[in-house]
């Protein structure tokens, strides 16, 4: 008798196996990585204009243009910016709120994941004239003041602004220095883990600039060699590994007229995070978020921009950690009507209304489901639009609810995943909808959810897909012996025969709050999995404990002991799959990238009686080598929780390796350092374990560029076909 209970949903799926044209084409690596056959189209650069009837977008013919599109007709009504006439080959743009000026970015150069620098021009949309900022030097995060008279930006770790009336440049800060002081831009770890790059904001009246200052003088440097040329070059940057010193941060307000800087009072504790600043809607009060080092207490503070005096308005504590969801999920209401925000303090992430003094007025949404996005608050009609998992943790749908918590209405009825781009006046929204078997379908809808127009249906891609043998991704759930229900999906060969036995390759990520098992279009990796299915493999994926979409307790259960429960669940999933009559239990493999590489490494070591083969791409192999913010959020510091760092490091379990193991990493990975793979290789050698490894010179965490993806997936395919 099986050790696991079969869930009804899996039996239901087993009774209906979709039949596709069996004479169709097989998915090949050439189709995916050389020809781009399965690339889907989208509607790019939809930027709502103040009149909700129009949006602007960037189009490129012989030269880039910003054009104004009528939503109802989808016709171009006006060229707002003509790069050909201006002789500016820009690739990014933004309009100011009153749509009188545009900021153009050209020669954009990436720094890390979110940070860039570029050449910027300010264009007057009235007379068509363009002003080049900073003499054409590359700068970062150029931002127009609300009164349209100035542009602030960051250069060489200092903040500047240009007065558009006379093109005079004013320097706000003077102590910026690489690897020492950063003003107005995030350091590496804030950028990566708090999803921020720009760290300054104009006040509503355009007379002040609030900014975060990072003193990273005492943060240890990481040396990442860049290969090429006669001698490799050292690239040194500040990277605080778990338990090491972070940058000292402070929040300041620069007053343009007085030319003075006032520091906001963030409390007496220095070892903190200050990841967000907001103006509250009026120019006197600045709001900011403060997190303690362990991230189990989060405070929203209000500060007087003249004096720097501050007080705590909202505070939330947790026995584990508090999610920083004040980023897009915090909104100040006009007229002193308080704050709308989200919290998972009742066990699921929901929307709350607080008054201007921080007292809770009401919890607006509730239930055993998650609010995943606060789309917007229509103050005029006292309605809130949000996306949630109420229908299923595998789906995302748009809802509207009254500010008083009543009158909830579903606005997207089609099963699957909906992503929403709503107009500022809340009259329309653009709905991007996919399912696991259907690519992007983008439609224009009114505020009641009624479809008005199809903007993109990917008809050409759908026609191409019909020519291939593509079995559907089938969802299932099962219950482990411990009583935990886990969700998964499986892809089977188009000519699947339940009388035969098949090898299985499992795909895993598994990190805190992530979700792979979702009814949405999977993209390139799914097509690689389809190519493996065409070669006679079953491909499966299971979301273990610690992943998202199922509430706080399911997500936080891995706290202080990353790797333990996640690995147990992946081993349990492999045993469950191995008990199915059409699975060859002796041929089960697993692969993953980043956190998934960490998981696949642990799985083949700790589940050596279950897994025959594993591939780990860019894996964390010891959390001691990863950054402070991410790692300590889930594990505390190494000083407080050494066992949590070491007990489930793959390096600790190398003696258990029995199967086939392929380890892949990019030497230019600024995120999960190549050092992780070097130390795991060293431990495997010491343990006298045979394995295969491959490195990609100078490639970052994504391991791409030129022929790289083709080479990588070809190598992994060959390894699987040989070893599984």
C-alpha positions, 0 to 999 in steps of 0.5 A: 500500500502506498505511503501517500494518500492520492488526492481526488483531483489527481484521479480526475486528471488521470481520467482525461488525457488531452489528445493532440495531433499525434502526427504533430512536430516535436519541440526541439532545442533549435525551435526554442533557443535558435529560432525563437518559435515560441516567443509570445507577443505583448503590448509593450510600454502602455503608459496611461495618460491623465485622460484615461481614454489614451495611453502613450507608448514607445514605437520604433520604425526608423527612429524611436517615437512616443505616440499617443494611442486612443484606447477605443480605436487603438489608433495613433492620434499624435506623435508626442516625441519624435526621436528622428527629428530630435536626433536622439536614439532613446530606448526609455521614456517617461512623461511628467504628470501634466504631460508637458515634458518627457524624459528620454534615456539613451545609451542605457547601461545596466549596472546590477539587476535594477540599476542603470545609467544613461544619457538623459534629455528633457523634451518640452512637448509644447515647442519640441525642444530638447535639453541634454542633462549633465553635458551628455555624461551618463547619470542615473534615475533622472526625475522631474520635479512636480513643478516641472522646473528641475530634474534630480539625478545621481552621478558618482554616488552624489545627488544633483539637480538641474534648473531647467530655466537656465540649465544650471547644475546644483550639487546636493551632496558632496561626499559620494565615493565608490565603495564608501558613500552612496547618496540617493541610490541603493547599495547592492543588497538593498537593490537585490533584496528590497527591489529598489535602485533609486533612493530619493524622492521630490517633495510634492511642492518641488522644494525638497529632495528626500534621500537615503544615504548609505555609508558602506565603508565598513561593509566587506568587499567581494572580489569578482574577477573578470576574465579576458585579455592578458590579465584578468581584472579585479572587480571589487564591490561591497557585499554584506554576507550573512552576519557581516556588517551592513551599510549604515543608513540615514534619511535626509531632506535637502531644502533647495531654497535654504541649501540645507540638509536635515537628517530625519530621526530614525531612532537610536539603533544603528543596525537597521534597514531603512528601505522606503521613503514616501512623501505623505501627500503634503510637503511637510511630512516625510514617511519612511519604513524602518526594519530591525536587523532580524526583520521581525519588527517593521515600523512606519514613521512620520517625520517633520521635514524641517526639524527631523523629529519623528514618531512611529505611526504603525508597527508590526511584529512577528515571531518569524519575520514581517514581509516588506509589503509597504512597497506597492501596497501602501497608499495615503488617502487624500483629505487626511482619510488615513492609510490603506495597506496590507499585512499578513498578521491574521495568517493571510495577506489582507487589506487594512484601513488605518486612520491618520494616527495609525489606529486600525479602522477596519480589516477590509478583506478577510478569508483563507486566501491571499491578496497578492497586489493592491492595484489601486484605491478609487477615492472618489467612489470609495472602492479598492481594486486588488488581485488575490488567490481567492478562487485558487492558490494556483490562480490570480484574479481581479476584485473590487471591494468598497472601502467599508469592506462590503460589495466585493465583486469578481471582475475576471471570470476566466480561469488562470492568471490575470495581471492588471494595469489600471488607468489612473481614473479607474475607468479602464484596465488592461488585462493580461491573461494566461493559463498553463496552456494558453499564451498572453491574451491582452484585452481592454476592459471597463471598470466592471470587467466588461471586455471592450477590445482585444489588444493582443491575442498571440494568434500566430503563436497559437497557430504555431502551437497547434502544429506541435505535439504539446500535452497539457500541463496537468495539475495534481495534489497529494498528501504526504505521510505527515498530512501536508497537502502539496500542489504539483503539475506534470507534463507527459509525452504526447504519446503517453501510454499508461502501460509503459514506465517512464523516467521522471525529471522534477523541476524545483525552486522552492524558496520562501514565498515563491510559486512554480505551480500556477495556472499561467504560461510558463515560457521558455523553461516549460518548452524545454520541459516539453522537449524532454517530454517528447524524448520520453520523459515525464516532467513534474514540479511540486511546491514544497512547504515554505512557498507562497500563495497558501498563507503565512503558516505554510510559508513561514514554517521553514523559518530558521531551518531552510532546506529541511522541510523543503527537501523532505517534501521534494523527496516525498513528492519523488516517492509519490511519483515513483509509486505511480504504475507508469513511473520507473522509480529507479529513474527519477531526477531533479534540477533547479536554478539558484534556490532550486540549485540548492534544493536539487543538490540537497535532494540528491544527497539526502534523497540518495535512495530516490534520486538518480540524477540532479542538475544544480545551476548557480546554487547557494551551497552554504547560506553563510555566503549569501547576503544579509537581508535575504538570508537573515530574514529566514535564518537569523544571523549565523551568530544566533543560529549556526545550526540553521546555516550548517545542518542543511548546507549541501557541503555538509552532506557531500558524503551521501552523494551516490547518483549523477550530479552536474554542477553549473555556475557563471563566474561573473555571478554577483548574486550567488557567488561562484565561491559557492560552487568552488567550495562545494567542488572542494568538499566533493573532492575531499569526499572522493565523489565523482561528479561533473561541473561546468562554468560559464566565464563572466556570466552573471546569475542568469547565465545568458548572452549570445550562444550561452542559453543554447549551449547551457540547455543543450548540455543539460539535455545531453546529461539527462539523456545520458544519466537519466 
